[in-house]
Amino acid sequence: MTFLNIPKGRSDFETIRRDGFYYVDKTGLIGEILKSSGTQVTLITRPRRFGKTLGMSTLECFLDIQKDSKGLFEGLEISKQRDICEEWMNQWPVMSLSLKAVEGNDFSTAYMQLVYEVGELFKKHEYLMESPVLNAEEKKKFDDIRYGRAGKIEVMRSLQILSEFLSKYYNKSVILLIDEYDVPMARATSNGYYKEMLEIMKGFMQALKDNQCIKLAVITGCLKIAKESIFTGTNNFVSNTITSSRLNEYYGFVQNEVDRILEDAEIKGKGDIMKKWYDGYHFGDVDVYCPWDVMCYVDDLQKNPNAKPDEYWKDTSDNAIIRSFIDYAGASITKKLETLMNGGYIIQRVDENLTYDYLHSSEENLWSLMYLTGYLTQVRDYKIDDGWQDNMVALKIPNLEIKQIFETEVSKWFEDSSKKWNRTELFSSVWNEDCDKITKEVSALLRRTISYHDYGEDFYHAFLSGIFAGAGYQVDSNKEHGEGRSDVVVCDTINGHVAIFEAKRARSVDELESECEKALRQIDERMYARDFEDEYDSDHIHCYGIAFYKKRCLVKKK
C-alpha cells in the first residue's frame, strides 16, 4: 500500500499544495467560473461536505493580488488555460469571507460573531491604514470596523465599504467571495431570531447591488434563499444548484477520480463497497461520490486495511434535519419514509427557493430540504405519468451511509417517543397474561412507528426492547438463557415479574398463528425460563410467542 497524505479536515488550497497533501485536481472550476465573468454574481449551492470551501479557497489563491500562486497551480488543469492565467492569476484584490461560524443561541451572540469575522477580514487588508489613498475619516471608519467598534449600520455596509477602499487603493475592481452565506439564517431559524438576522443579512448583501467596485462575486451555501429578498436587485445574478448542468463535476468525486485515488493508494478490493456506501448522488447530469466520505475511508484503510466503512456524517449536527422531519411525520410522511428506507423511491415536488422561516411549514418544503441537503437524491431511471409537472422529482436515499443515518435517527426518535406514550394498559396486560390486550396494545404502537428493513426480525426486536426500556424496565435482547438466546426479556425487579418474548416474522397474515406456536415451542425446547426459576415465582415468569406481519401482530402465552 502506498501512503497518501490525506488532507482530512483541511480545506485551505495553499496549505494542501504547499505541504504535500493528496489533491484531486478541481481547478477546472476556476476556468468555468471566469469564462462566465459577464455574470457578476454567481451563487453555488451544494450540500455540506461536497468541497465548497476548498473550491472557494482555490479561487482566492488563484485570483488574490497579494499572493504569488503560480507554483501552487503548476501542472494542474487551470495552468493549461494560459489566457485565463495571464488575465486573472493574482491580478485582482480579493475579499474572502466565511460565515460558517456566525451562529449563537441568541441574536446578540450571532451578531458579535459576524462583527468578529468582518473585523478579521479588514485585518487582512490593514495595509490600507498606511496608504495616503484613504483620508482620515475613511481610516477611522476602517479602524472602527477592524476592532469591532463600528455601529450596526457600518457593519451591515462593511463589505461595500471595504470594496470601495480596495478599489481606490488598487485602481481596480474587486473580487468578492462569500462562503456558507446561509449559515447565519439557518442558525437564526433554529434559535428564534430569524427576523433580526434577516435584517442584518439584507444590509450585508447590499455590497452586491449596483456596486461598481465589484468585478464579480461568488457565493456558496447549502440552500438558495432568494425568496428572502437578500439578493433582490442584484445585477447579473445566476444561481447554480444541484439540478444545474454546470460545475457538478467540481463538487464531489466522479467515478474515475475515485478509481484513481484507490489506485494511487494501492488499495484493492474496496471499490464496490466504496460505491455502495458513498456514491449515489445525482447532481444535474453528473453522478458523484461524497468527497469527504471517500477521503475519510481511504485514510482509515491506510491505518487498517480491514477497516469497515463508517458513517462519517453521523457526528454532525446537520442530522437534526432528519429528526425534525420525523417529529413532523404524519401518516403520509411515515409511509414515504418507510418506502425510502426499504430501498424504494417517492415522487415529490421540489422547490429550490426555500425560505428558512417556512422550512417546516409544509411537507413539500421538508422533502425539498432533504433533497437539497444531500439526504435524498434524484433517481435517474424512472418513468412518470404525463400528468406529473416538471418540478416533480423521483427521490431516493443515495447510499448505505445515509440509510444507516436514517435508521439511527428513527431508532432515537422511537426511543424518545416511546417514553411519552401511555403504555400502562400494555404493561398490566403483560403481567396479567392478557394476550388479547397485549395484541391490541402492541398493534396500536406498531401503527405509530416507522418501519424499515422490510419489517425484518431485527426491527421487531428493537421495537419490543424500546417499548419496555423507555418505561424504565430492565431489558435484555438476544442474551444467553437456558440453551439458546431468547429475543427479548423484560424484568420488573420491584414487583418480581419477568416476561420472555420470542418474536417471529410471518410472511402473511395467515401465518401469524403458526409462527406464534413456533415461537412458544422454541421457548419450551430451549428452556429459556430456566435461568429465572431461582429468582422468580413460577407464576411470575411469563412466556410469550409473538408473531409480526408488517404492522400487525398476534400474541400467545405458554
Residue pairs with C-beta under 8 A, 6 or more apart in sequence:
1 265
1 266
1 267
1 302
1 305
2 264
2 265
2 266
3 265
3 302
4 22
4 261
4 264
4 265
4 298
4 302
5 19
5 20
5 21
5 22
6 21
6 22
6 295
6 298
6 299
6 302
7 15
7 16
7 21
7 22
7 23
7 295
8 295
8 296
8 299
10 16
10 21
11 51
11 53
11 54
11 57
12 54
12 57
13 54
13 57
13 58
13 60
13 61
13 72
14 57
14 61
14 67
14 69
14 72
15 21
16 23
16 54
17 23
17 72
18 72
22 261
22 264
24 253
24 257
24 260
24 261
24 291
25 76
25 77
26 51
26 54
26 55
26 58
26 250
27 58
27 62
27 73
27 76
27 77
27 78
27 79
28 77
28 78
28 249
28 250
29 55
29 58
29 59
29 247
29 250
30 58
30 59
30 62
30 78
30 84
30 88
31 77
31 78
31 81
31 84
32 246
32 247
32 250
33 42
33 59
33 218
33 247
34 84
34 88
35 84
36 42
36 238
37 215
37 216
38 236
39 216
39 236
39 237
39 238
40 208
40 214
40 215
40 216
40 217
40 234
40 235
40 236
40 237
41 208
41 216
41 217
41 218
41 219
41 231
41 234
41 235
41 236
41 237
41 238
42 216
42 217
42 218
42 219
42 238
42 239
42 240
43 181
43 219
43 220
43 221
43 224
43 231
43 237
43 238
43 239
43 240
44 52
44 55
44 218
44 219
44 220
44 221
44 239
44 240
44 247
44 251
45 220
45 221
45 222
45 223
45 224
45 239
45 240
45 241
45 242
45 352
45 372
46 52
46 220
46 222
46 242
46 251
46 252
46 283
47 222
47 242
47 372
47 373
47 374
48 222
48 316
48 318
48 373
48 374
49 290
49 291
49 292
49 293
49 313
49 374
50 251
50 252
50 288
50 290
50 291
50 292
50 374
51 250
51 251
51 252
51 291
52 179
52 180
52 220
52 221
52 251
53 98
53 100
53 179
53 180
53 220
55 220
55 250
55 251
56 96
56 98
56 177
56 179
56 218
56 220
59 175
59 177
59 218
60 94
60 96
60 177
61 67
61 69
61 72
62 69
62 73
62 78
62 88
62 89
62 90
63 88
63 89
63 90
63 91
63 92
63 94
63 175
64 90
64 92
64 93
64 94
64 96
65 90
65 91
65 92
65 93
65 94
65 170
65 172
66 90
66 93
66 94
67 90
68 90
69 89
69 90
70 89
70 90
73 79
73 85
73 89
78 84
78 85
79 85
91 172
92 172
92 173
92 174
92 175
92 215
93 166
93 167
93 169
93 170
93 172
93 174
93 175
94 174
94 175
94 176
94 177
95 121
95 159
95 162
95 163
95 166
95 174
95 175
95 176
95 177
96 121
96 177
96 179
97 117
97 118
97 121
97 159
97 177
97 178
97 179
98 117
98 178
98 179
98 180
99 114
99 117
99 178
99 179
99 180
99 181
99 182
99 183
99 184
100 179
100 180
100 183
101 113
101 117
101 183
102 110
102 113
102 114
102 117
102 183
102 184
102 187
103 109
103 110
103 113
103 183
103 184
103 187
104 110
104 111
104 112
104 113
104 187
104 191
105 191
106 191
106 193
107 188
107 193
107 196
107 197
110 184
110 187
110 188
110 191
110 193
110 197
111 196
111 197
111 200
112 148
114 155
114 184
114 200
114 204
115 148
115 150
115 155
116 148
118 145
118 155
118 158
118 159
119 145
119 146
119 147
119 148
121 158
121 162
122 142
122 145
122 146
122 158
122 162
123 146
125 162
125 165
125 166
126 146
128 134
128 139
128 142
128 165
128 166
128 169
129 139
129 142
129 143
131 169
133 165
133 168
133 169
134 142
134 165
134 168
134 169
138 165
141 150
141 154
141 161
142 161
142 162
142 165
143 149
144 150
144 154
145 154
145 155
145 158
145 161
145 162
150 158
152 200
153 203
154 161
155 200
155 204
156 200
156 203
156 204
156 206
157 203
157 206
157 207
158 204
159 176
159 204
159 206
159 207
160 206
160 207
160 211
160 213
163 174
163 176
163 207
163 211
163 213
163 214
164 213
166 174
166 213
167 173
167 174
167 213
172 215
173 212
173 213
173 214
173 215
174 213
174 214
174 215
175 214
175 215
175 216
175 217
175 218
176 207
176 208
176 214
176 216
176 217
176 218
177 217
177 218
177 219
178 217
178 218
178 219
178 220
179 219
179 220
180 220
180 221
180 222
181 219
181 220
181 221
182 221
182 222
182 223
182 225
182 356
183 221
183 222
184 197
184 200
184 201
185 194
185 197
185 198
185 201
185 225
185 228
185 356
186 222
186 223
186 356
187 197
188 194
188 196
188 197
188 198
188 356
189 356
189 357
189 359
194 356
194 357
198 228
198 230
201 228
201 230
202 228
202 229
202 230
205 230
205 231
205 234
207 214
208 214
208 217
208 231
208 234
208 235
208 237
209 233
209 234
209 235
210 233
210 235
222 372
222 373
223 354
223 356
223 369
223 372
223 373
224 239
224 241
224 352
224 353
224 354
225 353
225 354
225 355
225 356
226 239
226 353
227 353
227 354
227 355
228 355
228 356
231 237
240 246
240 247
241 352
241 372
242 248
242 283
242 284
242 371
242 372
243 283
243 284
243 350
243 352
243 378
244 284
245 284
245 285
246 284
248 283
248 284
248 285
248 286
248 288
249 286
249 288
251 283
251 288
252 281
252 283
252 286
252 288
252 289
252 290
252 291
253 261
253 288
253 289
253 290
253 291
253 294
254 286
254 287
254 288
254 289
255 279
255 287
255 289
258 271
258 274
258 275
258 279
258 289
258 294
259 271
261 294
261 298
262 268
262 270
262 271
262 274
262 298
265 298
265 301
265 302
267 298
267 301
267 302
267 305
270 297
270 301
273 309
274 289
274 294
274 297
274 309
275 289
276 399
276 400
277 293
277 297
277 309
277 399
277 400
277 401
278 289
278 290
278 293
278 294
278 297
278 309
278 399
278 401
279 287
279 288
279 289
279 398
279 399
280 287
280 377
280 398
280 399
281 287
281 288
281 289
281 290
281 374
281 377
281 398
281 399
282 288
282 377
282 378
282 379
282 380
282 398
287 380
290 374
290 401
292 312
293 312
293 313
293 401
296 310
296 312
297 307
297 309
297 310
297 312
300 307
300 310
301 307
309 400
309 401
311 401
311 404
311 405
311 408
312 401
313 319
313 401
313 402
313 405
314 404
314 405
314 408
318 373
319 405
319 409
321 369
321 370
321 373
321 375
322 370
322 375
322 405
322 406
322 409
323 409
323 412
323 413
324 360
325 333
325 337
325 366
325 369
325 370
326 337
326 409
326 410
326 413
326 450
327 413
328 360
328 363
328 366
329 337
329 450
330 363
332 363
333 363
333 366
334 450
336 346
337 406
337 410
337 450
338 450
338 451
338 452
339 345
339 346
340 346
340 376
340 395
340 396
340 397
340 406
341 397
341 403
341 406
341 407
341 410
341 450
341 451
341 452
341 453
342 452
342 453
342 454
343 396
343 397
344 396
345 379
345 382
345 394
345 395
345 396
346 367
346 394
346 395
346 396
347 384
347 388
347 392
347 393
347 394
347 395
348 364
348 367
348 368
348 371
348 392
348 393
348 395
349 364
349 367
349 368
349 389
349 391
349 392
349 393
350 367
350 368
350 371
350 372
350 391
350 392
350 393
350 395
351 364
351 365
351 368
351 391
352 368
352 372
354 365
354 368
354 369
354 372
358 365
359 365
359 366
359 369
360 366
367 376
367 395
370 376
370 395
371 377
371 378
371 393
371 395
374 398
374 402
375 397
375 402
375 405
375 406
376 395
376 396
376 397
376 398
377 395
377 396
377 397
377 398
378 393
378 394
378 395
379 394
379 395
379 396
382 394
384 392
384 394
397 403
397 406
406 452
407 452
407 453
410 450
410 452
411 462
411 466
413 450
414 449
414 450
414 462
414 463
414 466
415 466
415 469
415 470
416 470
417 448
418 445
418 466
418 467
418 470
418 471
419 470
419 471
421 445
421 448
421 470
423 441
423 445
423 467
423 471
425 437
425 441
426 437
426 438
426 441
426 442
426 445
426 467
427 468
427 471
429 437
429 438
429 441
430 438
430 490
430 499
430 542
430 544
431 492
431 495
431 497
431 499
431 542
433 542
433 557
435 544
435 555
435 556
435 557
438 544
438 555
439 553
439 554
439 555
442 467
442 546
442 553
442 555
443 551
443 552
443 553
445 463
445 467
446 463
446 548
446 551
446 552
446 553
447 551
449 463
449 551
451 459
451 550
451 551
452 459
453 459
455 505
455 548
455 549
455 550
456 505
457 487
457 503
457 504
457 505
460 503
460 505
460 546
460 548
461 477
461 478
461 487
461 488
461 503
462 477
464 487
464 488
464 501
464 503
464 546
465 475
465 477
465 488
468 475
468 488
468 490
469 475
473 490
473 491
473 492
474 490
474 491
474 493
475 488
475 489
475 490
475 491
476 486
476 488
476 489
476 491
477 487
477 488
477 489
478 485
478 486
478 487
479 485
479 486
479 489
481 489
481 500
481 528
481 529
481 530
481 531
481 532
482 526
482 527
482 528
482 529
482 530
482 531
483 526
483 527
484 522
484 526
484 528
486 500
486 501
486 502
486 523
486 526
486 528
487 501
487 502
487 503
488 500
488 501
488 503
489 498
489 499
489 500
489 501
489 528
490 498
490 499
490 501
491 497
491 498
492 498
496 536
496 537
496 540
497 536
497 540
497 542
498 532
498 535
498 536
498 540
498 541
498 542
499 542
499 543
499 544
500 523
500 528
500 529
500 532
500 541
500 542
500 543
500 544
501 544
501 546
502 519
502 520
502 522
502 523
502 528
502 543
502 544
502 545
502 546
503 519
503 546
503 547
503 548
504 515
504 516
504 518
504 519
504 545
504 546
504 547
504 548
505 515
505 547
505 548
505 549
506 512
506 514
506 515
506 547
506 548
506 549
507 549
508 549
509 549
509 552
511 547
511 549
512 547
512 548
512 549
512 552
512 553
512 554
513 547
513 554
515 545
515 547
515 554
516 545
516 546
516 547
516 554
516 555
516 556
517 545
517 556
518 545
519 544
519 545
519 546
519 547
519 556
520 543
520 545
520 556
520 557
520 558
522 528
522 545
523 529
523 543
523 545
523 558
524 558
528 543
529 541
529 543
532 541
533 541
542 557
543 557
543 558
544 555
544 556
544 557
544 558
545 555
545 556
545 557
545 558
546 553
546 554
546 555
546 556
547 553
547 554
